[in-house]
Amino acid sequence: MVRVSKQQVKKDVVKQINNRLVDVVSKLKTDTSVRSFLDDLLSESEKIVLAKRLSIIFMLYEKVSWYRISVLLKVSQTTVKKVASDIGLEKYENILKIVRQKKNRVTFWEGMDIVLRCGMPPIVGKGRWNFLEKYGY
């Protein structure tokens, strides 16, 4: 759960803070610098919340059922419903532009395959560890 101070911050101060964040993020040029930035800035639980929300957006775009999303990502159907509602209100249009690109969808599903298998190979069979090499593990 996100913890927010009970002390209200003026809207112009929030705007300035957000502008600084955008300035810093816009200067990140490599995957390594982005990863380092997120590791420094966000806690593990904050990264998980953001990653799950992004995954919900991708999965909804691909017409995965709310129930399946909630089971796979271990989120409530209410959470999925809220994200779906936000999509309906055009809240995630910039993210959806990225999602609509085929290469991003393929990369997402390849990554989800690893996540859903929890890094575990099939129980039996020759070459059951080969998928780890394919993904650079």
C-alpha positions in Angstrom: 0.0 0.0 0.0 1.3 3.4 -0.9 1.9 5.7 2.1 1.2 9.4 1.5 1.8 12.1 4.1 -1.3 13.5 5.6 0.2 17.0 5.3 -1.2 18.6 2.1 1.3 20.0 -0.4 0.3 23.0 -2.5 -0.6 22.2 -6.1 2.1 24.5 -7.5 4.7 22.7 -5.4 3.4 19.3 -6.6 3.6 20.6 -10.1 7.3 21.7 -9.6 8.2 18.3 -8.0 6.6 16.5 -11.0 8.5 18.7 -13.4 11.8 17.9 -11.7 10.9 14.2 -12.0 10.1 14.5 -15.7 13.4 16.4 -16.2 15.4 13.7 -14.6 13.6 10.8 -16.3 13.9 12.5 -19.8 17.7 12.5 -19.4 18.0 8.7 -18.9 19.4 7.2 -22.1 20.1 3.6 -21.5 18.3 0.6 -19.9 21.0 0.4 -17.3 20.5 4.1 -16.3 16.7 3.6 -16.1 17.1 0.4 -14.0 19.5 2.2 -11.7 17.2 5.2 -11.4 14.2 3.0 -10.5 16.2 0.9 -8.1 17.4 4.1 -6.3 14.1 5.8 -6.3 11.5 3.1 -5.7 11.1 0.5 -3.0 10.6 -3.2 -4.1 6.8 -2.9 -3.3 6.5 0.3 -5.4 8.2 -1.4 -8.3 5.9 -4.4 -8.0 2.8 -2.2 -7.9 3.9 -0.3 -11.1 4.9 -3.4 -12.9 1.6 -5.1 -12.1 -0.3 -2.1 -13.3 1.6 -2.0 -16.5 1.0 -5.7 -16.9 -2.7 -5.3 -16.4 -2.8 -2.6 -19.1 -1.0 -4.9 -21.5 -3.2 -7.8 -20.7 -6.4 -5.9 -21.0 -5.3 -4.6 -24.4 -4.8 -8.2 -25.4 -8.3 -9.0 -24.3 -7.3 -11.3 -21.4 -10.2 -11.8 -19.0 -10.3 -9.9 -15.7 -10.4 -13.2 -13.8 -7.3 -14.6 -15.6 -5.4 -11.3 -15.0 -6.3 -11.3 -11.3 -5.2 -15.0 -10.9 -2.0 -14.6 -12.9 -0.8 -11.4 -11.3 -2.3 -12.0 -7.9 -4.4 -8.8 -7.9 -8.0 -8.4 -7.0 -10.6 -8.2 -9.8 -11.5 -4.8 -8.4 -7.9 -3.6 -9.2 -8.3 -4.9 -12.7 -11.7 -3.2 -13.0 -10.2 0.1 -11.9 -7.5 0.0 -14.5 -10.0 -1.1 -17.2 -12.2 1.9 -16.1 -9.2 4.2 -16.3 -8.4 2.9 -19.8 -12.0 3.7 -20.7 -11.4 7.2 -19.5 -8.3 7.4 -21.7 -6.0 7.7 -18.7 -3.3 5.5 -20.1 -3.2 6.7 -23.7 0.6 7.2 -23.7 1.2 3.8 -22.4 -1.3 2.3 -24.9 0.6 3.9 -27.8 3.6 1.8 -26.6 1.4 -1.3 -26.0 0.0 -1.1 -29.6 3.5 -1.6 -31.1 3.9 -5.3 -32.0 7.5 -5.5 -30.9 6.6 -4.3 -27.4 3.7 -6.8 -27.2 6.0 -9.6 -28.2 8.7 -8.5 -25.7 6.0 -8.2 -23.0 4.6 -11.7 -23.5 8.1 -13.3 -23.7 8.8 -11.7 -20.3 5.5 -12.8 -18.9 6.2 -16.3 -19.9 9.3 -16.3 -17.7 7.4 -14.6 -14.8 4.5 -17.1 -15.1 6.9 -20.0 -15.0 8.5 -18.4 -12.0 11.9 -19.1 -13.5 11.3 -22.8 -13.2 11.8 -25.2 -16.1 9.4 -28.0 -17.1 9.5 -30.8 -14.6 11.0 -33.4 -17.1 12.5 -33.5 -20.5 15.8 -33.1 -22.3 17.0 -29.4 -22.5 14.6 -28.3 -19.7 17.1 -25.6 -18.6 17.7 -24.3 -22.2 15.1 -21.6 -21.9 17.3 -19.9 -19.3 20.1 -19.4 -21.8 17.6 -18.0 -24.3 16.7 -15.2 -21.9 20.2 -14.5 -20.7 20.2 -16.2 -17.3 
